[in-house]
């Protein structure tokens, strides 16, 4: 793994039935399918403790997004005013990081099935984190 703290190295990728960006739903709750997250062997030990039924946050690199767009019409609806990308869920942004809250459906060595997730097949996974049901006040 790269030790340069300004670079993200994918830890795996999404194996999805969604083949292309044009086929992807906008959000997970808008008809997104279940998919497998396949992890590189050198990080697979980090999956220990993840179990079926867990909720996790999957961070992806939206590798087909435009990085030079700063304003968009939300949901590509030109009747809506231009809005800064940081106030939207647009994949087009300077650092196209995808954020997906999903449920773990199945766990195999080096792979976890999650759903629903709107990422397309081959999308790089850069991290996963558990959803915390309680956050301490301190």
C-alpha positions as CSV (number, residue, x, y, z in Angstrom):
1,X,0.0,0.0,0.0
2,X,1.1,3.5,-0.7
3,X,2.3,5.6,2.3
4,X,1.9,9.0,0.6
5,X,-0.9,10.6,2.7
6,X,-2.2,12.5,-0.3
7,X,-3.2,9.5,-2.3
8,X,-6.0,7.0,-1.9
9,X,-5.4,3.5,-2.8
10,X,-8.4,1.3,-3.4
11,X,-8.9,-1.6,-1.0
12,X,-11.2,-3.4,-3.4
13,X,-13.9,-2.9,-5.9
14,X,-17.7,-3.3,-6.4
15,X,-18.9,-6.3,-8.3
16,X,-22.4,-5.0,-9.4
17,X,-25.0,-6.1,-11.9
18,X,-25.2,-2.4,-12.9
19,X,-22.8,-2.3,-15.9
20,X,-22.7,1.5,-16.7
21,X,-23.3,4.9,-15.2
22,X,-26.3,5.4,-17.4
23,X,-27.9,2.4,-15.8
24,X,-27.3,3.4,-12.2
25,X,-30.1,4.7,-9.9
26,X,-29.4,8.0,-8.3
27,X,-29.7,6.7,-4.7
28,X,-29.6,3.3,-3.1
29,X,-33.3,3.5,-2.1
30,X,-34.3,4.2,-5.7
31,X,-34.0,0.6,-7.1
32,X,-30.3,-0.1,-6.5
33,X,-29.3,-3.7,-6.5
34,X,-27.3,-5.7,-4.0
35,X,-23.7,-6.2,-4.9
36,X,-20.5,-7.8,-3.7
37,X,-17.5,-5.8,-2.4
38,X,-14.3,-7.7,-3.3
39,X,-11.3,-6.8,-1.3
40,X,-7.6,-7.1,-2.1
41,X,-5.8,-9.9,-0.2
42,X,-3.5,-7.5,1.7
43,X,-6.5,-5.8,3.4
44,X,-8.9,-8.8,3.8
45,X,-7.9,-9.3,7.5
46,X,-9.5,-5.9,8.1
47,X,-13.0,-7.5,7.5
48,X,-12.8,-9.5,10.7
49,X,-15.8,-8.7,12.9
50,X,-18.1,-7.7,10.0
51,X,-21.2,-9.9,10.1
52,X,-24.4,-10.4,8.2
53,X,-27.0,-7.9,9.3
54,X,-24.4,-5.1,10.1
55,X,-24.9,-1.7,8.7
56,X,-21.8,-0.2,7.2
57,X,-20.8,2.9,5.3
58,X,-18.9,2.2,2.0
59,X,-16.7,4.9,0.7
60,X,-16.1,4.6,-3.1
61,X,-14.2,6.5,-5.7
62,X,-16.7,7.5,-8.4
63,X,-14.1,6.9,-11.1
64,X,-16.4,8.0,-14.0
65,X,-17.4,11.3,-12.4
66,X,-16.3,14.7,-13.7
67,X,-13.9,16.5,-11.3
68,X,-14.2,20.0,-12.7
69,X,-17.9,20.7,-12.0
70,X,-18.7,22.9,-9.1
71,X,-22.4,23.7,-9.7
72,X,-25.3,21.5,-10.9
73,X,-29.0,21.5,-11.3
74,X,-30.1,19.0,-8.5
75,X,-31.1,15.6,-10.0
76,X,-30.3,17.1,-13.5
77,X,-33.6,19.0,-13.3
78,X,-33.0,22.3,-15.2
79,X,-36.1,23.8,-13.6
80,X,-34.2,23.8,-10.3
81,X,-31.6,26.6,-9.7
82,X,-27.9,25.9,-10.0
83,X,-26.6,24.6,-6.7
84,X,-23.0,24.1,-5.5
85,X,-22.0,20.4,-5.6
86,X,-21.2,20.4,-1.9
87,X,-24.9,21.0,-1.2
88,X,-25.9,18.1,-3.4
89,X,-25.3,14.3,-3.7
90,X,-24.0,14.8,-7.3
91,X,-21.2,12.4,-8.1
92,X,-19.5,15.2,-10.1
93,X,-17.2,17.0,-7.7
94,X,-13.5,17.8,-7.2
95,X,-13.0,14.6,-5.1
96,X,-15.7,12.2,-6.3
97,X,-16.1,10.2,-3.1
98,X,-19.2,8.1,-2.9
99,X,-20.9,7.5,0.4
100,X,-23.2,4.5,0.6
101,X,-25.0,3.3,3.8
102,X,-25.8,-0.4,3.2
103,X,-26.6,-3.6,5.1
104,X,-24.3,-6.6,5.0
105,X,-26.2,-9.5,3.5
106,X,-23.5,-12.2,3.3
107,X,-19.8,-12.5,4.3
108,X,-17.2,-14.7,2.5
109,X,-13.4,-14.6,2.9
110,X,-12.3,-11.4,1.2
111,X,-15.8,-10.4,0.1
112,X,-19.0,-9.0,1.5
113,X,-22.4,-8.8,-0.1
114,X,-24.2,-5.5,0.6
115,X,-27.3,-3.8,-0.5
116,X,-28.7,-1.8,-1.8
117,X,-25.8,0.1,-3.4
118,X,-26.0,2.3,-6.5
119,X,-22.3,1.9,-7.5
120,X,-21.6,0.5,-11.0
121,X,-19.5,-2.6,-11.6
122,X,-15.8,-2.0,-11.1
123,X,-16.2,1.1,-8.8
124,X,-13.1,1.3,-6.5
125,X,-13.8,0.9,-2.8
126,X,-11.6,3.2,-0.7
127,X,-12.8,2.4,2.8
128,X,-15.7,0.9,4.9
129,X,-16.8,1.9,8.4
130,X,-19.4,0.6,10.7
131,X,-22.6,2.6,11.3
132,X,-22.6,3.5,15.0
133,X,-25.9,3.1,16.7
134,X,-24.9,5.3,19.6
135,X,-22.3,8.0,19.8
136,X,-21.0,9.0,23.2
137,X,-21.4,12.6,24.3
138,X,-17.8,13.0,25.4
